[in-house]
Amino acid sequence: MVHNPNRRTVVAGLGSFAAGFGLRPHGAEAQSMNTTPDLILFNGKITTLDRQNPQADAVAMRDGRFVAVGTERDVMALTGPGTKRVDLKGRRVIPGLIDSHTHIIRGGLNYNMELRWDGVRSLADAMRMLKQQVDRTPAPQWVRVVGGFTEHQFAEKRLPTLDEINAVAPDTPVFILHLYDRALLNGAALRAVGYTKDTPNPPGGEIQRDAQGNPNGLLLAKPNANILYATLAKGPKLPPEYQKNSTRHFMRESNRLGITGVIDAGGGFQNYPDDYRIVEELHNEGQMTVRIAYNLFTQKPKEELNDFQTWANQVKPGQGDDLYRHNGAGEMLVYTAADFEDFRVERPDMPRSMENDMEPVVRLLAENRWPWRLHATYNETITRALDVFEKVNKDVPFNGLHWFIDHAETIDDRNIDRIAALGGGIAVQHRMAYQGEYFVERYGAKAAERTPPIKRMMEAGVPVGAGTDATRVASYNPWVSLSWLVTGKTLGGLTLYPSANRLDRETALRLWTEANTWFSNEAGKKGQIKEGHLGDLAVLSDDYFAVPEDAIQDITSVLTVLGGNPVHGDGDFKDLAPPLPPPMPDWSPVRTFGGYQKRADNGEERKYAFAAANCGCASSCGVHGHAHAAALAANVPTSDARSFWGSLGCSCWAF
C-alpha cells in the first residue's frame, strides 16, 4: 500500500479493504517482510514502454511503486507471506493512461447529474434514454446531456429536433449541449432560465427565435461558447455531499477506462479556490483514485493579470504530492486569445488587443517560473501568441519552462519549429473525431489531412501528448482518442488522415502515457511499468495490440491499479477494488445508465437506430430522415418503429 507522511493515499480510511487484501502485517513479522512485495501480478502480457525492458510476464509492487518487472519466475520468487498475488490469465497490461487535457474537477462536480450520450450509436437509443431519465427526474431538477457526443456518431446522422425533445419532456427542463456549437433547450428549460422575447443576444452568441420573436430553444455559439456555458450555469447544482459522491464516481468511471492520471485544464465557471474544495477534501480523506495535476484558468475578461498575480501568492507549481498537485496557468490566459473551434462558422479573428493583453500575463508567468498552457485552435492565433512568447523570452528566458499549446488543429510547419525553438510542447486532443465532417465541409478534405500534423510535430522534436478535452466537447474515453490516432477516422466513419499522419499503436499509446509526463513535469516518475516508477497500470478487456482497428474504441480496463492498489475491477477482478456508495441523488442518470455507453453486441442497437427509417412522416414533418430500405435491410419491423417513435410522441405516421 502507499504510505505517505501526510496520509494522502488512495486507500486512507479503507481499513477493511487493506485487511482483506492482506497487505501489511505488524510487529516483528512486518520488520522481516519490509523488502517483500505487497502485490504481485503474474501471467500477463505486460507492455512496459520501458525500451530497456519492453515486455514482461509479471510485476511486483511495494509502497506504491514497482519494485520488480520481469519474468514470472523471477518476480514470483520475491513472494513473501503477506504478498497478495493476482493471476492476470494472459491479459494485456499497459501503464496507467494519463490524459494531458481534461476537465475532471469541473466534470466531477456535475457527473451524477448528467445523462451521457458518449458512445450511443443511434439517435433513437439516445432519445429512449432521454425519455426514461425525464420520467424519473423530479422537479425542479433538469435533465442535462452535456457534451461527449456528436450527431455524426448516430446512425441517423442528425440531432433531435426541438419538437422531439418537447414531446418527451413537456414539463421537465432539458438542456442538450452539442460540442462548442449549440445547445438545445425545451420549453421548460427556456422558462427555467427566463429567456423571453425581450432577452437580447449576448456578445458572441445567438438565441434563435420563431416568427413572433420568441426563443425557440436553439442557442448558437457565434463564435464563442459563452452563451452555452452561461445558460448551463443557471441550472440547479448538487449540494456539497452529493458533489463529493459525484466526483468519486467520475474518477471511478475514468479508472474503468484505464485512466490513472490527468492534467486538469481548468475551465469556465471553475473558480479557484472555491470550486476546488471538493477535490481537496477527497484528497485529504484519501478518496482520490486519479492523480490530478491542475492548471488555473482565469475567469474574468480584463482581469486576467490580477487573477494570476493573486494566485502566484497563493500556490506554486509543483505544490502538492503525487496525487494532487498544482501545474501552472491556463488553458485560458487572456480572453482576447480564445479562438473557440466551431467549424460550422468562419474562423474568428482575435481582437487587436490580444498581444497587449497577453504580454504582461506571460511576462508575469515567466518571471514566477509558472508553466502555462494556451488554448489555440487556429494557426493564425498561434502565430500571434508566439510573437508574444518570443518577445518575452528575450527579456525573461524560458530556459526549460514547460509551456505548451493546446489543440493546434491547423498549425503550420513554421509555427511548429518556432515552438521547438522556444522549448515548448503541444497537447493534442481528438476533437476532430467529433467534428471532422464539419471541417471538411468548410475547408476541404485536403486541408483536413493535417488537423493536427502530429507526426510533423514529433519529427521537429516538440514534446507531444494526447488527451480528450472532456467533458463538454469530446468524450473522456481515452480509447476513442487512441482509435482516432491509429485509424485517422471520425466517429462518423470519415477517414481524415493519410497514413503519413497516423500513428502506430505503440506510438499512440506512448502519447497517452510516458509522453504526457512532460506536460506535468513528472518525467521519470510514471508513465512506464518500470522499477522505481509509481505503481499505476491497467489490465485490459481486450488486447490493444491484437484487436481490429475498429475495436480499439471498445476497450476497457478489467483491473486498474493506482499506486499499487486496485481502484477498479471487473469480471474476475471485481472483488479487488473497494466498493463505492451508490450515486447520489437517487434519480441520478449514473444509477441507470452509467457513463460511456458500450456498443451493442447484438441487434438491439440496430433496432433503435433504424426504427426511424420506418416512420413514414418524413414527407410531412421532416423529423425522420433515414431511408426506408435501410430499415428493411436491418430487419426492423414496422411495428417496432411505430411503437418506439409513438412512445416519443410522434403521431404523423403514413403507412
Stockholm file with secondary structure:
# STOCKHOLM 1.0

chainA/1-655         MVHNPNRRTVVAGLGSFAAGFGLRPHGAEAQSMNTTPDLILFNGKITTLDRQNPQADAVAMRDGRFVAVGTERDVMALTGPGTKRVDLKGRRVIPGLIDSHTHIIRGGLNYNMELRWDGVRSLADAMRMLKQQVDRTPAPQWVRVVGGFTEHQFAEKRLPTLDEINAVAPDTPVFILHLYDRALLNGAALRAVGYTKDTPNPPGGEIQRDAQGNPNGLLLAKPNANILYATLAKGPKLPPEYQKNSTRHFMRESNRLGITGVIDAGGGFQNYPDDYRIVEELHNEGQMTVRIAYNLFTQKPKEELNDFQTWANQVKPGQGDDLYRHNGAGEMLVYTAADFEDFRVERPDMPRSMENDMEPVVRLLAENRWPWRLHATYNETITRALDVFEKVNKDVPFNGLHWFIDHAETIDDRNIDRIAALGGGIAVQHRMAYQGEYFVERYGAKAAERTPPIKRMMEAGVPVGAGTDATRVASYNPWVSLSWLVTGKTLGGLTLYPSANRLDRETALRLWTEANTWFSNEAGKKGQIKEGHLGDLAVLSDDYFAVPEDAIQDITSVLTVLGGNPVHGDGDFKDLAPPLPPPMPDWSPVRTFGGYQKRADNGEERKYAFAAANCGCASSCGVHGHAHAAALAANVPTSDARSFWGSLGCSCWAF
#=GR chainA/1-655 SS CCCCTTCCCTTTTCHHHHHHHTCCCCHHHHHHTTTSCSEEEESCEEECCCTTSCEESEEEEETTEEEEEECHHHHHTTCCTTCEEEECTTCEEEECEEEEEECHHHHHHHGGGBCCCTTCCCHHHHHHHHHHHHHHCCTTCCEEEESSCCGGGSTTCSCCCHHHHHHHCSSSCEEEEETTTEEEECHHHHHHHTCCTTCCCCTTEEEEECTTSCEEEEEEESSCSHHHHHHHTTSCCCCHHHHHHHHHHHHHHHHHTTEEEEEECCCTTCCTTGGGHHHHHHHHTTCCCSEEEEEECCCSTTCHHHHHHHHHTTCCTTCBCSSEEEEEECSCSCGGGCCCCCTTSCCCCCCTTHHHHHHHHHHHHHHTTCCBEEEECSHHHHHHHHHHHHHHHHHSCCTTCCCEEEECTTCCHHHHHHHHHTTCEEEEETTHHHHHHHHHHHHCHHHHTTSSCHHHHHHTTCCEEEECCBTTSSCSCHHHHHHHHHHCBCTTSCBCCCGGGCCCHHHHHHHTTGGGGGGGTCTTTSSSCCTTSBCCEEEESSCTTTSCGGGGGGCCEEEEEETTEEEEECGGGTTSSCCCCCCSSTTCHHHHHCSSCCCCSSTHHHHHHHHGGGCTTHHHHCCCCSCHHHHHHTTCCHHHHHHHHHHTTCCCCCC
#=GC SS_cons         CCCCTTCCCTTTTCHHHHHHHTCCCCHHHHHHTTTSCSEEEESCEEECCCTTSCEESEEEEETTEEEEEECHHHHHTTCCTTCEEEECTTCEEEECEEEEEECHHHHHHHGGGBCCCTTCCCHHHHHHHHHHHHHHCCTTCCEEEESSCCGGGSTTCSCCCHHHHHHHCSSSCEEEEETTTEEEECHHHHHHHTCCTTCCCCTTEEEEECTTSCEEEEEEESSCSHHHHHHHTTSCCCCHHHHHHHHHHHHHHHHHTTEEEEEECCCTTCCTTGGGHHHHHHHHTTCCCSEEEEEECCCSTTCHHHHHHHHHTTCCTTCBCSSEEEEEECSCSCGGGCCCCCTTSCCCCCCTTHHHHHHHHHHHHHHTTCCBEEEECSHHHHHHHHHHHHHHHHHSCCTTCCCEEEECTTCCHHHHHHHHHTTCEEEEETTHHHHHHHHHHHHCHHHHTTSSCHHHHHHTTCCEEEECCBTTSSCSCHHHHHHHHHHCBCTTSCBCCCGGGCCCHHHHHHHTTGGGGGGGTCTTTSSSCCTTSBCCEEEESSCTTTSCGGGGGGCCEEEEEETTEEEEECGGGTTSSCCCCCCSSTTCHHHHHCSSCCCCSSTHHHHHHHHGGGCTTHHHHCCCCSCHHHHHHTTCCHHHHHHHHHHTTCCCCCC
//
